[in-house]
Amino acid sequence: MLPASAGSAPPPPPLLPGEHFAAALLFLIAGAAGLISAAPALAAGAFLSPRVVATTHLFTLGWITTAIMGALHQFMPVALGRPVRSIRVAHVSFALHVTGLPTFVAGLATGSSRVLVVGAVLLALGLSTFIVNLWATLAGARRRDLTWWTLLAASLFLLMTIGLGLVLTGNLRWAFLGADRIVALGVHLHLALFGWVFLVIVGVAHHLLPMFLLSHTEGDRLARAAAVLTASGAAAVFALHHAAPPFSRTLPALLLGGGVAAFLAHAARLYRHRHRRALDPGMQLAAVALFVLAAGGVPGARVAAGGASPQTATLYIVLVLGSFTLFVAAHLYKIIPFLVWHHRIAPLAGHRSPLPRVADLFSAGWARTAGGALGTGVLGLALGVQVGSTATVRVSAILFLAGALTQSVQLVRLAHRRPT
Amino acid sequence: MTLDSELPPDDLPLAAPSLEARVRAALREVIDPEAGLDIVTMGLVYRIEVDGGDVTVVHTLTTRGCPLEGFITQAIAASASRVAGVETVDTHLVWDPTWHPGLIQTETT
């Protein structure tokens, strides 16, 4: 038997993931409010309107990326056997990131290109230092498995996303891209959504879903296929963006679609073979997220085929981004209660019996209510965009905001919970 | 652990459970707080070695670097040491064979 001397690493201080999750929840609420404000533009399919772009960044950079940063700091000791290389750098990255994003969004909202550039530079600095810290952590990891490779590839795509984002920001001030602006935006969006966010989801879910579902399937070929196809697809989006149609669209779409299909098949197998038959609120919401991602394939295929209407393109973005948003929300219902249990309840072992379980720390009913509102809100947004109804988009956005507030209040109360 | 297939004669007292069996039963009090299952049912306890009153529990965790390592190791030591007849408890954390959910002993709902 192999002794346990290798492989274990201490988790970070709870402040590090905690500050990221707190900020992510604030950005989620701000993003939900942004959806209400951007309802007319969304219903019209005006995905390039400043309000829609600002709201999109509140979700991609604010909610999803901030939560991923916090979760990775907690997750890396588990998955890689290596703690984050520098806690201090991680705090600096966080400070730059949470300063830069509101500045960037304010620049978009007010039309001030100077504020926009300052925000973009702060964001780029924050994310770049995060990436360097991640690479330093990966370099010291003993195991180079699927999770290691997906995190490396995802961080490279994040770096490319940042670079293109800076170019696009500069173009808003100095207008040098001309008609290439739309192509650059499409590449930027896909690198962010699939190269960065989805690759991280594939790499992390490969590790976490079996644990959270108590599920087991032989081999991980589907997860590997998902990672390889997605990384190849994101690379193709970047490399072929100036190629003639259909290569510029068809090949990347086939690769990305294949990656998503492989991941969905992998996740479906894990759900089917789970030992824990009753799904907790987090895993229920994750299942809804996977369903929304699958639904995004329909408008996605039409966008890839070319000539899709602005509504279809907006619908595609709403479903994919909505899916990732829900997936992150689902996992916070697993990660934050565990962190609280670990730091507040575990030290009581030996002094109190029986100890509460992680699931005892929060109301599953309220969590299901929040998840239901978030999931219904995303589906309603998609419906509103599809039929071009501002009222439907607005009502769905309000429902989504209610879900975001409920989840935030519940998780913040949980984080402040003291053993009685 | 082996099960005796022959019932004891009526005129003899029922055989007391072995120390290993009693330690295993005690380890069922150690609950994985996330899964909500005890570590024996989870399949995390690979072997219990008994030498007189000295007990060694060979166990694993659901994943390397599991934040619960300290908690579960201490809980194993505490639970096993409360069993009558146990004098010392040693815990031995191993990663081979790797734990997977297929090792869970019973279907749960």
Contacts between the chains, C-beta under 8 A, distances in Angstrom:
chain1	res1	chain2	res2	distance
A	1	B	46	7.6
A	1	B	58	7.0
A	1	B	94	4.1
A	1	B	95	7.9
A	1	B	96	5.1
A	1	B	97	7.9
A	2	B	94	5.9
A	2	B	95	4.7
A	2	B	96	3.8
A	3	B	92	7.4
A	3	B	93	7.3
A	3	B	94	6.1
A	3	B	95	7.8
A	4	B	69	7.9
A	4	B	93	3.6
A	4	B	94	6.2
A	4	B	95	6.0
A	7	B	64	3.8
A	7	B	65	6.1
A	7	B	95	6.3
A	8	B	64	6.4
A	8	B	65	5.0
A	8	B	66	7.8
A	8	B	69	6.1
A	9	B	65	5.1
A	11	B	67	5.0
A	77	B	65	4.6
A	77	B	67	7.7
A	78	B	63	5.7
A	78	B	64	7.1
A	78	B	65	4.3
A	78	B	66	6.5
A	78	B	67	7.1
A	79	B	63	7.9
A	79	B	65	7.4
A	80	B	65	7.8
A	81	B	64	5.5
A	81	B	65	5.3
A	143	B	64	7.9
A	207	B	63	7.3
A	210	B	100	7.5
A	210	B	101	6.1
A	211	B	34	7.8
A	211	B	62	5.9
A	211	B	63	6.5
A	213	B	101	7.9
A	214	B	35	6.1
A	214	B	101	4.7
A	214	B	104	6.3
A	214	B	108	7.6
A	215	B	101	5.6
A	216	B	100	4.8
A	216	B	101	3.9
A	216	B	102	4.2
A	274	B	101	7.9
A	275	B	101	5.5
A	275	B	104	5.0
A	275	B	107	6.6
A	275	B	108	5.9
A	276	B	35	7.5
A	276	B	108	5.9
A	277	B	107	7.5
A	277	B	108	7.0
A	277	B	109	5.0
A	278	B	109	6.0
A	338	B	33	7.9
A	338	B	34	5.8
A	338	B	67	7.8
A	341	B	33	5.5
A	341	B	34	7.8
A	342	B	67	5.3
A	342	B	68	7.3
A	342	B	71	7.8
A	345	B	33	7.3
A	346	B	33	7.6
A	346	B	68	7.5
A	346	B	70	7.8
A	346	B	71	4.6
A	349	B	71	5.9
A	349	B	74	6.3
A	349	B	75	5.8
A	349	B	78	7.6
A	350	B	74	7.1
A	350	B	75	8.0
A	350	B	78	5.7
A	354	B	31	7.3
A	355	B	31	7.4
A	355	B	33	6.8
A	356	B	33	7.8
A	357	B	31	6.7
A	357	B	33	5.0
A	357	B	34	7.7
A	357	B	36	5.0
A	358	B	33	5.0
A	358	B	34	5.0
A	358	B	36	7.9
A	359	B	36	6.3
